[in-house]
Amino acid sequence: MNDGDLKRALKQHAYLEGDFVLRSGKRSRYYLDKYRFETRPELLRVLGDRIAGAVREHEPEATLLAGPELGAVALAAAASLASGLPFLIVRKEPKEYGTANRLEGAWERDECACLVEDVVTSGGAALSAIQALREAGLRVSTAVCVVDREEGGVDALARHAVRLRPLFRASDVLSA
């Protein structure tokens, strides 16, 4: 699937109009519903390949991928299958039983992890996951997302020494 076809497919399956409150608290006239593209195997497969390629290009030292729950887990799994890199699941909060982990999966201190995200607006969810990864002793300097809504996420991550590498910008998807 070429870029144009993928942008059109993302718009066709995920673009919704209305009055939405985003995770950032901002209101928006449109919403890109990540679950509407992440749950379609034909799109998830292509996105996993694209994310794996972006990780190879922008974070070649990565030995791990990391996907924040819930939205990015399917993407991280698809990119893991495409790249052969293991992945971690980053919980929003440590679980309250068993191991009480915030990170699920196996890793070693000082490994390089690349964060995988779905749709980034202000970068708040990504920054929370990056903090958890860094607190666990992992190095994180790159995040790959499917769509950057172009509402401050790039700058927010840059202030924490992380480069956001979107597959697409919202303006590209909306104009498809």
VENPE-V457149 format. One record per residue. N is the residue number from 1. SS is DSSP state (A for helix, B for strand, O for the rest). PSI is psi as a letter, one per 20 degrees, with the letter a starting at -180 (NA if undefined). OMEGA is omega as a letter, one per 20 degrees, with the letter a starting at -180 (999 if undefined). Layout:
# VENPE-V457149
n->N ss->SS psi->PSI omega->OMEGA
n->N ss->SS psi->PSI omega->OMEGA
This chain:
# VENPE-V457149
n->1 ss->O psi->p omega->r
n->2 ss->O psi->r omega->a
n->3 ss->A psi->g omega->a
n->4 ss->A psi->g omega->r
n->5 ss->A psi->g omega->a
n->6 ss->A psi->g omega->r
n->7 ss->A psi->g omega->r
n->8 ss->A psi->h omega->r
n->9 ss->A psi->g omega->r
n->10 ss->A psi->g omega->r
n->11 ss->A psi->g omega->a
n->12 ss->A psi->g omega->a
n->13 ss->A psi->h omega->a
n->14 ss->A psi->i omega->a
n->15 ss->B psi->p omega->r
n->16 ss->B psi->q omega->r
n->17 ss->B psi->q omega->r
n->18 ss->B psi->b omega->r
n->19 ss->B psi->o omega->a
n->20 ss->B psi->q omega->r
n->21 ss->B psi->p omega->a
n->22 ss->O psi->r omega->r
n->23 ss->O psi->h omega->a
n->24 ss->O psi->i omega->a
n->25 ss->O psi->i omega->r
n->26 ss->O psi->q omega->r
n->27 ss->B psi->q omega->r
n->28 ss->B psi->q omega->r
n->29 ss->B psi->i omega->r
n->30 ss->B psi->r omega->a
n->31 ss->B psi->p omega->r
n->32 ss->B psi->o omega->a
n->33 ss->O psi->n omega->a
n->34 ss->A psi->h omega->a
n->35 ss->A psi->h omega->r
n->36 ss->A psi->i omega->r
n->37 ss->A psi->h omega->a
n->38 ss->A psi->h omega->a
n->39 ss->O psi->j omega->r
n->40 ss->O psi->o omega->a
n->41 ss->A psi->h omega->a
n->42 ss->A psi->h omega->r
n->43 ss->A psi->g omega->a
n->44 ss->A psi->g omega->r
n->45 ss->A psi->g omega->a
n->46 ss->A psi->g omega->a
n->47 ss->A psi->h omega->r
n->48 ss->A psi->g omega->r
n->49 ss->A psi->g omega->a
n->50 ss->A psi->g omega->r
n->51 ss->A psi->g omega->r
n->52 ss->A psi->g omega->r
n->53 ss->A psi->g omega->r
n->54 ss->A psi->h omega->r
n->55 ss->A psi->g omega->r
n->56 ss->A psi->g omega->a
n->57 ss->A psi->g omega->a
n->58 ss->A psi->i omega->r
n->59 ss->O psi->m omega->a
n->60 ss->O psi->i omega->r
n->61 ss->O psi->i omega->a
n->62 ss->O psi->p omega->r
n->63 ss->O psi->i omega->a
n->64 ss->B psi->q omega->r
n->65 ss->B psi->q omega->r
n->66 ss->B psi->p omega->a
n->67 ss->B psi->p omega->r
n->68 ss->B psi->q omega->r
n->69 ss->O psi->q omega->i
n->70 ss->O psi->h omega->a
n->71 ss->O psi->h omega->a
n->72 ss->O psi->i omega->a
n->73 ss->A psi->g omega->r
n->74 ss->A psi->h omega->r
n->75 ss->A psi->g omega->r
n->76 ss->A psi->h omega->r
n->77 ss->A psi->g omega->r
n->78 ss->A psi->g omega->r
n->79 ss->A psi->h omega->r
n->80 ss->A psi->g omega->r
n->81 ss->A psi->h omega->a
n->82 ss->A psi->h omega->a
n->83 ss->A psi->h omega->a
n->84 ss->O psi->j omega->r
n->85 ss->O psi->p omega->r
n->86 ss->B psi->r omega->r
n->87 ss->B psi->q omega->r
n->88 ss->B psi->q omega->r
n->89 ss->B psi->p omega->r
n->90 ss->B psi->o omega->r
n->91 ss->O psi->q omega->r
n->92 ss->O psi->h omega->r
n->93 ss->O psi->q omega->r
n->94 ss->O psi->q omega->r
n->95 ss->O psi->q omega->a
n->96 ss->O psi->j omega->a
n->97 ss->O psi->r omega->r
n->98 ss->O psi->c omega->a
n->99 ss->O psi->i omega->a
n->100 ss->O psi->k omega->a
n->101 ss->O psi->q omega->r
n->102 ss->O psi->h omega->r
n->103 ss->B psi->p omega->r
n->104 ss->B psi->p omega->a
n->105 ss->O psi->a omega->a
n->106 ss->O psi->p omega->r
n->107 ss->O psi->r omega->r
n->108 ss->O psi->q omega->r
n->109 ss->O psi->q omega->r
n->110 ss->O psi->j omega->r
n->111 ss->O psi->q omega->r
n->112 ss->B psi->p omega->r
n->113 ss->B psi->q omega->r
n->114 ss->B psi->p omega->r
n->115 ss->B psi->p omega->r
n->116 ss->B psi->p omega->r
n->117 ss->B psi->r omega->r
n->118 ss->B psi->e omega->r
n->119 ss->B psi->p omega->a
n->120 ss->B psi->p omega->r
n->121 ss->O psi->e omega->a
n->122 ss->O psi->i omega->a
n->123 ss->O psi->j omega->a
n->124 ss->A psi->g omega->a
n->125 ss->A psi->g omega->r
n->126 ss->A psi->g omega->a
n->127 ss->A psi->h omega->r
n->128 ss->A psi->g omega->r
n->129 ss->A psi->g omega->r
n->130 ss->A psi->g omega->r
n->131 ss->A psi->g omega->r
n->132 ss->A psi->g omega->r
n->133 ss->A psi->g omega->r
n->134 ss->A psi->h omega->r
n->135 ss->A psi->h omega->r
n->136 ss->O psi->j omega->r
n->137 ss->O psi->j omega->r
n->138 ss->O psi->q omega->r
n->139 ss->B psi->p omega->r
n->140 ss->O psi->o omega->r
n->141 ss->O psi->i omega->a
n->142 ss->B psi->q omega->r
n->143 ss->B psi->p omega->r
n->144 ss->B psi->p omega->r
n->145 ss->B psi->r omega->r
n->146 ss->B psi->g omega->a
n->147 ss->B psi->p omega->r
n->148 ss->B psi->o omega->a
n->149 ss->O psi->i omega->r
n->150 ss->O psi->l omega->a
n->151 ss->O psi->k omega->r
n->152 ss->O psi->i omega->a
n->153 ss->A psi->g omega->r
n->154 ss->A psi->g omega->a
n->155 ss->A psi->h omega->r
n->156 ss->A psi->g omega->r
n->157 ss->A psi->h omega->r
n->158 ss->A psi->h omega->r
n->159 ss->O psi->i omega->r
n->160 ss->O psi->k omega->r
n->161 ss->O psi->k omega->r
n->162 ss->O psi->p omega->r
n->163 ss->B psi->p omega->r
n->164 ss->B psi->p omega->r
n->165 ss->B psi->n omega->r
n->166 ss->B psi->q omega->r
n->167 ss->B psi->h omega->r
n->168 ss->B psi->q omega->r
n->169 ss->B psi->q omega->a
n->170 ss->A psi->h omega->a
n->171 ss->A psi->h omega->r
n->172 ss->A psi->g omega->a
n->173 ss->A psi->g omega->a
n->174 ss->A psi->h omega->a
n->175 ss->O psi->i omega->a
n->176 ss->O psi->NA omega->999
